[in-house]
């Protein structure tokens, strides 16, 4: 185990979008659970947020994982009550060791129950 791997302290639930043919020419999109991802997350710094705003993006967190993870823009990662959407992916060292992933926090959707008559 490398020093970097020892810093990855949580298993995150990883979900992604899947397009499937509906048999009538349409391609509905649903969200499926993928393999868990071992990683680490931290709040984005003010300078990271400013750079993202210059690129017309909003980020709230930075996620770290091994470079061999199959994560793409639009995927969701969650741990505990935190859910983030992947906004951008960087391989900072270009050594194939790890990824830094810019994320935006998402609030879980809630619904109201219909009141009985």
MMTF fields as JSON, N, C-alpha, C and O atoms, coordinates in Angstrom:
{
  "mmtfVersion": "1.0.0",
  "mmtfProducer": "UNKNOWN",
  "numBonds": 467,
  "numAtoms": 468,
  "numGroups": 117,
  "numChains": 1,
  "numModels": 1,
  "chainsPerModel": [1],
  "groupsPerChain": [117],
  "chainIdList": ["A"],
  "bondAtomList": [4, 2, 8, 6, 12, 10, 16, 14, 20, 18, 24, 22, 28, 26, 32, 30, 36, 34, 40, 38, 44, 42, 48, 46, 52, 50, 56, 54, 60, 58, 64, 62, 68, 66, 72, 70, 76, 74, 80, 78, 84, 82, 88, 86, 92, 90, 96, 94, 100, 98, 104, 102, 108, 106, 112, 110, 116, 114, 120, 118, 124, 122, 128, 126, 132, 130, 136, 134, 140, 138, 144, 142, 148, 146, 152, 150, 156, 154, 160, 158, 164, 162, 168, 166, 172, 170, 176, 174, 180, 178, 184, 182, 188, 186, 192, 190, 196, 194, 200, 198, 204, 202, 208, 206, 212, 210, 216, 214, 220, 218, 224, 222, 228, 226, 232, 230, 236, 234, 240, 238, 244, 242, 248, 246, 252, 250, 256, 254, 260, 258, 264, 262, 268, 266, 272, 270, 276, 274, 280, 278, 284, 282, 288, 286, 292, 290, 296, 294, 300, 298, 304, 302, 308, 306, 312, 310, 316, 314, 320, 318, 324, 322, 328, 326, 332, 330, 336, 334, 340, 338, 344, 342, 348, 346, 352, 350, 356, 354, 360, 358, 364, 362, 368, 366, 372, 370, 376, 374, 380, 378, 384, 382, 388, 386, 392, 390, 396, 394, 400, 398, 404, 402, 408, 406, 412, 410, 416, 414, 420, 418, 424, 422, 428, 426, 432, 430, 436, 434, 440, 438, 444, 442, 448, 446, 452, 450, 456, 454, 460, 458, 464, 462],
  "bondOrderList": [1, 1, 1, 1, 1, 1, 1, 1, 1, 1, 1, 1, 1, 1, 1, 1, 1, 1, 1, 1, 1, 1, 1, 1, 1, 1, 1, 1, 1, 1, 1, 1, 1, 1, 1, 1, 1, 1, 1, 1, 1, 1, 1, 1, 1, 1, 1, 1, 1, 1, 1, 1, 1, 1, 1, 1, 1, 1, 1, 1, 1, 1, 1, 1, 1, 1, 1, 1, 1, 1, 1, 1, 1, 1, 1, 1, 1, 1, 1, 1, 1, 1, 1, 1, 1, 1, 1, 1, 1, 1, 1, 1, 1, 1, 1, 1, 1, 1, 1, 1, 1, 1, 1, 1, 1, 1, 1, 1, 1, 1, 1, 1, 1, 1, 1, 1],
  "groupList": [{"groupName": "UNK", "atomNameList": ["N", "CA", "C", "O"], "elementList": ["N", "C", "C", "O"], "formalChargeList": [0, 0, 0, 0], "bondAtomList": [1, 0, 2, 1, 3, 2], "bondOrderList": [1, 1, 2], "singleLetterCode": "X", "chemCompType": "L-PEPTIDE LINKING"}],
  "groupTypeList": [0, 0, 0, 0, 0, 0, 0, 0, 0, 0, 0, 0, 0, 0, 0, 0, 0, 0, 0, 0, 0, 0, 0, 0, 0, 0, 0, 0, 0, 0, 0, 0, 0, 0, 0, 0, 0, 0, 0, 0, 0, 0, 0, 0, 0, 0, 0, 0, 0, 0, 0, 0, 0, 0, 0, 0, 0, 0, 0, 0, 0, 0, 0, 0, 0, 0, 0, 0, 0, 0, 0, 0, 0, 0, 0, 0, 0, 0, 0, 0, 0, 0, 0, 0, 0, 0, 0, 0, 0, 0, 0, 0, 0, 0, 0, 0, 0, 0, 0, 0, 0, 0, 0, 0, 0, 0, 0, 0, 0, 0, 0, 0, 0, 0, 0, 0, 0],
  "groupIdList": [1, 2, 3, 4, 5, 6, 7, 8, 9, 10, 11, 12, 13, 14, 15, 16, 17, 18, 19, 20, 21, 22, 23, 24, 25, 26, 27, 28, 29, 30, 31, 32, 33, 34, 35, 36, 37, 38, 39, 40, 41, 42, 43, 44, 45, 46, 47, 48, 49, 50, 51, 52, 53, 54, 55, 56, 57, 58, 59, 60, 61, 62, 63, 64, 65, 66, 67, 68, 69, 70, 71, 72, 73, 74, 75, 76, 77, 78, 79, 80, 81, 82, 83, 84, 85, 86, 87, 88, 89, 90, 91, 92, 93, 94, 95, 96, 97, 98, 99, 100, 101, 102, 103, 104, 105, 106, 107, 108, 109, 110, 111, 112, 113, 114, 115, 116, 117],
  "secStructList": [7, 7, 2, 2, 2, 2, 2, 7, 7, 3, 3, 3, 3, 3, 3, 3, 3, 3, 3, 3, 3, 7, 1, 1, 1, 7, 3, 3, 3, 3, 3, 3, 3, 7, 7, 7, 3, 3, 3, 3, 3, 3, 3, 7, 7, 2, 2, 2, 2, 2, 2, 2, 2, 2, 6, 6, 7, 7, 7, 7, 3, 3, 3, 3, 3, 3, 6, 6, 7, 7, 7, 7, 6, 6, 7, 3, 3, 3, 3, 6, 6, 3, 3, 3, 3, 3, 3, 3, 3, 3, 7, 6, 6, 1, 1, 1, 1, 3, 3, 3, 3, 3, 3, 3, 3, 3, 7, 7, 7, 7, 7, 7, 7, 7, 7, 7, 7],
  "xCoordList": [0.852, 0.0, 0.89, 1.837, 0.581, 1.355, 0.887, -0.154, 1.665, 1.277, -0.045, -0.923, -0.185, -1.425, -2.617, -3.648, -2.493, -3.599, -4.01, -5.188, -3.075, -3.405, -4.24, -4.884, -4.236, -5.033, -6.486, -7.332, -6.782, -8.141, -8.919, -8.77, -9.75, -10.298, -11.768, -12.291, -12.453, -13.872, -14.22, -13.593, -15.223, -15.793, -17.022, -17.98, -17.004, -18.089, -18.997, -18.531, -20.293, -21.239, -21.101, -21.115, -20.967, -20.733, -21.915, -22.207, -22.594, -23.699, -23.446, -22.786, -23.975, -23.802, -25.067, -25.976, -25.104, -26.269, -26.115, -25.015, -27.252, -27.266, -28.393, -29.527, -28.061, -29.083, -29.451, -28.575, -30.743, -31.202, -32.291, -33.128, -32.286, -33.325, -34.682, -34.785, -35.722, -37.068, -37.839, -39.008, -37.194, -37.842, -38.702, -39.241, -38.834, -39.664, -38.863, -39.434, -37.538, -36.687, -36.169, -35.346, -36.641, -36.186, -35.083, -34.87, -34.404, -33.318, -33.482, -32.813, -34.358, -34.508, -33.191, -32.404, -32.994, -31.791, -32.205, -33.122, -31.523, -31.746, -30.393, -29.346, -30.423, -29.196, -28.995, -29.903, -27.786, -27.48, -26.304, -25.437, -26.284, -25.166, -24.035, -24.241, -22.84, -21.635, -20.781, -21.225, -19.589, -18.694, -18.352, -18.161, -18.266, -17.859, -16.455, -15.641, -16.192, -14.897, -14.27, -14.896, -13.038, -12.275, -11.693, -10.996, -11.967, -11.49, -11.467, -11.681, -11.203, -11.129, -11.731, -11.549, -12.449, -13.073, -12.785, -12.664, -12.677, -12.474, -13.198, -13.463, -13.523, -14.134, -13.143, -11.941, -13.638, -12.789, -12.334, -13.087, -11.101, -10.576, -11.191, -11.776, -11.049, -11.602, -10.924, -11.584, -9.624, -8.938, -9.404, -9.527, -9.668, -10.194, -11.59, -11.928, -12.394, -13.737, -13.664, -14.444, -12.723, -12.565, -12.139, -12.675, -11.184, -10.745, -11.914, -12.103, -12.694, -13.856, -14.856, -15.424, -15.076, -16.01, -15.524, -16.332, -14.201, -13.655, -13.945, -14.08, -14.042, -14.366, -15.87, -16.32, -16.644, -18.106, -18.605, -19.56, -17.919, -18.325, -18.478, -17.935, -19.22, -19.359, -18.861, -19.321, -17.908, -17.468, -17.544, -17.401, -17.768, -17.82, -16.84, -16.447, -16.433, -15.558, -14.543, -14.744, -13.447, -12.468, -12.364, -12.171, -12.495, -12.462, -11.173, -10.771, -10.525, -9.297, -9.526, -10.156, -9.01, -9.089, -7.953, -7.23, -7.802, -6.793, -7.163, -8.341, -6.165, -6.378, -7.094, -7.587, -7.167, -7.801, -9.317, -9.961, -9.9, -11.349, -12.047, -11.547, -13.193, -13.962, -15.02, -16.198, -14.573, -15.453, -15.501, -14.469, -16.713, -16.873, -17.709, -18.407, -17.62, -18.398, -19.884, -20.378, -20.589, -22.004, -22.291, -23.426, -21.284, -21.482, -21.733, -21.41, -22.307, -22.523, -21.719, -21.589, -21.183, -20.48, -21.147, -21.48, -21.345, -21.981, -21.362, -20.903, -21.373, -20.881, -21.631, -21.656, -22.239, -23.036, -24.157, -24.875, -24.324, -25.367, -24.9, -25.686, -23.638, -23.071, -23.213, -22.823, -23.773, -23.872, -23.237, -23.587, -22.287, -21.649, -21.744, -21.768, -21.799, -21.81, -20.458, -19.917, -19.911, -18.604, -18.725, -19.526, -17.911, -17.908, -16.686, -16.762, -15.582, -14.357, -13.346, -13.335, -12.49, -11.523, -10.132, -9.927, -9.172, -7.778, -6.876, -7.145, -5.809, -4.75, -3.521, -2.738, -3.339, -2.364, -0.91, -0.142, -0.522, 0.885, 1.196, 2.365, 0.164, 0.321, 1.123, 1.69, 1.166, 1.921, 1.017, 1.491, -0.294, -1.223, -1.498, -2.012, -1.158, -1.341, -2.7, -3.39, -3.095, -4.363, -5.063, -4.48, -6.34, -7.169, -7.607, -7.809, -7.755, -8.398, -9.668, -9.627, -10.786, -12.076, -12.839, -13.139, -13.151, -13.946, -15.41, -15.937, -16.058, -17.439, -18.297, -17.8, -19.596, -20.567, -21.542, -22.088, -21.759, -22.671, -24.101, -24.533, -24.822, -26.226, -27.061, -26.659, -28.207, -29.161, -30.021, -30.466, -30.264, -31.125, -32.541, -33.056, -33.156, -34.529, -35.46, -35.246, -36.478, -37.465, -38.839, -39.06, -39.746, -41.115, -42.081, -41.758, -43.241, -44.291, -45.3, -45.651, -45.747, -46.775, -48.116, -48.412, -48.907, -50.247, -51.092, -51.117, -51.778, -52.631, -53.89, -54.487, -54.301, -55.522, -56.765, -56.747, -57.84, -59.1, -59.883, -60.976],
  "yCoordList": [-1.183, 0.0, 1.237, 1.33, 2.19, 3.424, 4.397, 4.195, 5.447, 6.495, 7.118, 7.369, 7.368, 7.974, 7.074, 7.554, 5.779, 4.849, 4.834, 4.646, 5.026, 5.019, 6.237, 6.228, 7.287, 8.49, 8.352, 9.151, 7.358, 7.141, 6.442, 5.239, 7.209, 6.73, 6.324, 5.947, 6.389, 6.024, 5.294, 5.506, 4.438, 3.815, 4.618, 4.707, 5.202, 6.047, 5.243, 4.411, 5.498, 4.914, 5.693, 6.924, 4.971, 5.589, 5.254, 4.081, 6.274, 6.053, 6.82, 7.859, 6.299, 6.929, 6.783, 6.029, 7.519, 7.494, 6.381, 6.094, 5.758, 4.711, 4.994, 5.269, 4.923, 5.09, 3.709, 2.911, 3.427, 2.141, 2.383, 3.27, 1.605, 1.801, 1.361, 0.356, 2.118, 1.756, 0.966, 0.641, 0.655, -0.123, 0.704, 0.18, 2.007, 2.879, 4.073, 5.083, 3.946, 5.014, 5.965, 6.834, 5.81, 6.676, 6.022, 4.812, 6.814, 6.344, 6.932, 7.913, 6.361, 6.882, 6.758, 5.833, 7.7, 7.708, 7.392, 8.01, 6.424, 6.144, 6.129, 6.125, 6.121, 6.14, 4.768, 4.212, 4.23, 2.909, 2.984, 3.848, 2.072, 2.009, 1.227, 0.135, 1.794, 1.177, 0.654, 0.647, 0.228, -0.287, 0.806, 1.955, 0.48, 1.486, 2.008, 1.313, 3.24, 3.876, 4.233, 4.891, 3.801, 4.172, 5.553, 5.755, 6.509, 7.862, 8.729, 8.276, 9.978, 11.004, 12.274, 12.558, 13.04, 14.266, 15.402, 15.19, 16.608, 17.798, 18.968, 18.955, 19.989, 21.191, 21.879, 21.887, 22.45, 23.187, 24.487, 25.111, 24.881, 26.141, 27.311, 27.133, 28.503, 29.683, 29.912, 30.322, 29.656, 29.85, 28.821, 29.152, 27.578, 26.57, 26.959, 26.752, 27.521, 27.961, 29.119, 29.179, 30.035, 31.178, 30.721, 31.203, 29.802, 29.284, 28.617, 28.815, 27.835, 27.169, 28.208, 28.03, 29.292, 30.326, 30.984, 31.329, 31.163, 31.713, 30.789, 31.248, 29.493, 28.504, 28.267, 27.337, 29.123, 29.047, 27.714, 27.122, 27.263, 26.058, 26.424, 27.427, 25.601, 25.762, 24.479, 23.391, 24.602, 23.423, 23.712, 24.856, 22.672, 22.807, 21.883, 22.139, 20.794, 19.794, 19.29, 19.414, 18.719, 18.035, 16.609, 16.388, 15.641, 14.217, 13.62, 13.942, 12.758, 12.09, 10.584, 10.011, 9.946, 8.49, 8.009, 8.811, 6.695, 6.12, 6.376, 6.499, 6.453, 6.796, 5.709, 5.978, 4.49, 3.406, 3.348, 2.434, 4.297, 4.323, 4.83, 5.731, 4.254, 4.625, 5.664, 5.347, 6.893, 7.998, 8.986, 9.327, 9.449, 10.414, 11.602, 11.517, 12.702, 13.899, 13.543, 12.854, 14.012, 13.729, 12.604, 12.467, 11.79, 10.739, 11.363, 12.528, 10.58, 11.004, 10.118, 8.913, 10.737, 10.032, 10.413, 11.579, 9.436, 9.767, 8.971, 7.841, 9.611, 9.003, 9.667, 10.894, 8.872, 9.464, 10.271, 9.764, 11.503, 12.365, 13.257, 14.046, 13.15, 14.016, 13.362, 12.21, 14.104, 13.664, 14.743, 15.919, 14.328, 15.288, 14.781, 13.576, 15.741, 15.428, 15.793, 16.857, 14.929, 15.151, 16.238, 16.129, 17.297, 18.426, 18.422, 18.894, 17.903, 17.891, 16.947, 16.74, 16.368, 15.367, 15.782, 16.144, 15.722, 16.057, 14.908, 14.241, 14.69, 13.781, 14.667, 14.845, 15.226, 16.298, 15.908, 16.717, 14.711, 14.348, 13.681, 13.492, 13.323, 12.621, 11.331, 10.825, 10.804, 9.57, 8.348, 7.23, 8.563, 7.448, 6.962, 5.859, 7.782, 7.351, 7.728, 6.881, 9.008, 9.41, 10.49, 11.111, 10.683, 11.706, 12.714, 12.366, 13.965, 15.01, 15.361, 15.724, 15.251, 15.404, 16.56, 16.545, 17.566, 18.706, 18.278, 17.683, 18.587, 18.157, 19.307, 20.28, 19.164, 20.114, 19.353, 18.327, 19.864, 19.198, 19.274, 20.298, 18.19, 18.087, 17.78, 16.998, 18.393, 18.076, 16.92, 16.929, 15.926, 14.82, 15.322, 16.177, 14.77, 15.153, 14.568, 13.465, 15.317, 14.867, 14.972, 15.777, 14.155, 14.221, 14.292, 13.896, 14.793, 14.869, 13.762, 13.461, 13.175, 12.153, 12.808, 13.865, 12.174, 12.676, 12.416, 11.309, 13.451, 13.296, 12.547, 12.799, 11.616, 10.827, 11.676, 12.68, 11.275, 12.015, 11.613, 12.131],
  "zCoordList": [0.0, 0.0, 0.0, 0.782, -0.884, -0.956, 0.125, 0.75, 0.335, 1.297, 0.857, 1.683, -0.458, -0.947, -0.65, -0.178, -0.918, -0.674, 0.787, 1.09, 1.692, 3.123, 3.517, 4.565, 2.686, 2.975, 2.526, 2.927, 1.706, 1.211, 2.322, 2.533, 3.029, 4.29, 4.286, 5.334, 3.143, 3.125, 1.827, 0.789, 1.912, 0.722, 0.322, 1.089, -0.869, -1.359, -2.276, -3.053, -2.179, -3.121, -4.418, -4.418, -5.522, -6.826, -7.723, -7.955, -8.228, -9.152, -10.44, -10.441, -11.522, -12.818, -13.649, -13.303, -14.748, -15.633, -16.66, -17.131, -16.996, -18.009, -18.987, -18.593, -20.268, -21.323, -21.835, -22.169, -21.897, -22.416, -23.458, -23.285, -24.533, -25.552, -25.02, -24.317, -25.357, -24.896, -25.947, -25.742, -27.074, -28.116, -29.058, -30.033, -28.769, -29.601, -30.121, -30.533, -30.098, -30.611, -29.544, -29.833, -28.323, -27.237, -26.422, -26.501, -25.658, -24.801, -23.406, -23.081, -22.562, -21.198, -20.412, -20.613, -19.538, -18.699, -17.275, -16.732, -16.671, -15.257, -14.552, -15.2, -13.238, -12.473, -11.847, -11.23, -12.017, -11.491, -10.527, -10.655, -9.561, -8.629, -9.266, -9.796, -9.21, -9.77, -8.613, -7.465, -8.908, -7.867, -6.871, -7.27, -5.568, -4.575, -4.893, -5.501, -4.47, -4.719, -3.38, -2.55, -3.174, -1.982, -2.234, -3.229, -1.35, -1.597, -0.364, 0.76, -0.614, 0.429, -0.156, -1.34, 0.665, 0.179, 1.151, 2.358, 0.608, 1.447, 0.806, -0.396, 1.607, 1.026, 0.088, 0.353, -0.994, -1.931, -1.266, -0.519, -1.547, -1.008, -1.771, -2.839, -1.211, -1.88, -3.225, -4.18, -3.321, -4.609, -5.634, -6.813, -5.216, -6.141, -6.629, -7.795, -5.732, -6.118, -7.113, -8.064, -6.888, -7.803, -9.194, -10.193, -9.272, -10.566, -11.279, -12.479, -10.557, -11.161, -11.681, -12.758, -10.924, -11.376, -12.663, -13.525, -12.801, -14.043, -15.221, -16.355, -14.955, -15.988, -16.083, -16.752, -15.405, -15.368, -14.81, -15.312, -13.747, -13.021, -11.555, -11.092, -10.832, -9.383, -8.745, -9.09, -7.804, -7.065, -5.576, -5.146, -4.802, -3.339, -2.644, -1.505, -3.324, -2.725, -3.749, -4.957, -3.24, -4.076, -3.545, -2.35, -4.459, -4.124, -4.675, -5.793, -3.904, -4.31, -4.365, -3.476, -5.415, -5.525, -6.413, -7.004, -6.501, -7.383, -8.842, -9.175, -9.698, -11.101, -11.887, -12.982, -11.364, -12.11, -11.915, -12.43, -11.187, -10.976, -12.236, -12.91, -12.546, -13.734, -13.349, -13.185, -13.212, -12.817, -13.97, -14.548, -14.306, -15.392, -14.901, -13.891, -15.638, -15.318, -15.29, -16.183, -14.269, -14.121, -13.136, -12.68, -12.793, -11.798, -10.421, -10.189, -9.523, -8.143, -7.2, -7.415, -6.154, -5.092, -3.786, -3.573, -2.907, -1.634, -0.495, -0.658, 0.659, 1.894, 3.031, 3.126, 3.891, 4.97, 4.351, 3.489, 4.765, 4.224, 3.09, 2.566, 2.699, 1.661, 0.295, 0.106, -0.657, -2.047, -2.908, -2.806, -3.768, -4.671, -6.096, -6.348, -7.037, -8.461, -9.049, -8.747, -9.878, -10.498, -11.559, -12.487, -11.407, -12.335, -13.251, -14.386, -12.777, -13.572, -12.961, -11.748, -13.803, -13.355, -13.816, -14.975, -12.878, -13.195, -12.752, -11.753, -13.505, -13.076, -12.879, -13.812, -11.678, -11.482, -11.729, -12.248, -11.377, -11.513, -12.847, -13.185, -13.608, -14.891, -14.737, -15.706, -13.518, -13.271, -13.201, -12.994, -13.374, -13.308, -11.903, -11.718, -10.894, -9.511, -8.938, -8.371, -9.082, -8.476, -9.301, -10.19, -8.965, -9.595, -8.55, -7.387, -8.966, -8.168, -8.919, -10.094, -8.24, -8.897, -8.27, -7.076, -9.087, -8.628, -8.559, -9.499, -7.441, -7.227, -6.716, -6.149, -6.934, -6.41, -5.53, -5.935, -4.316, -3.387, -3.894, -4.422, -3.728, -4.117, -2.89, -2.028, -2.821, -1.758, -2.243, -3.391, -1.398, -1.845, -2.1, -1.38, -3.141, -3.442, -2.398, -1.896, -2.087, -1.129, -1.768, -2.672, -1.289, -1.809, -0.633, 0.487, -0.909, 0.11, -0.144, -1.285, 0.927, 0.781, 0.561, 1.118, -0.246, -0.507, 0.727, 1.266, 1.158, 2.335, 1.966, 0.919, 2.833, 2.597, 2.771, 3.483, 2.123, 2.195, 3.4, 3.628]
}
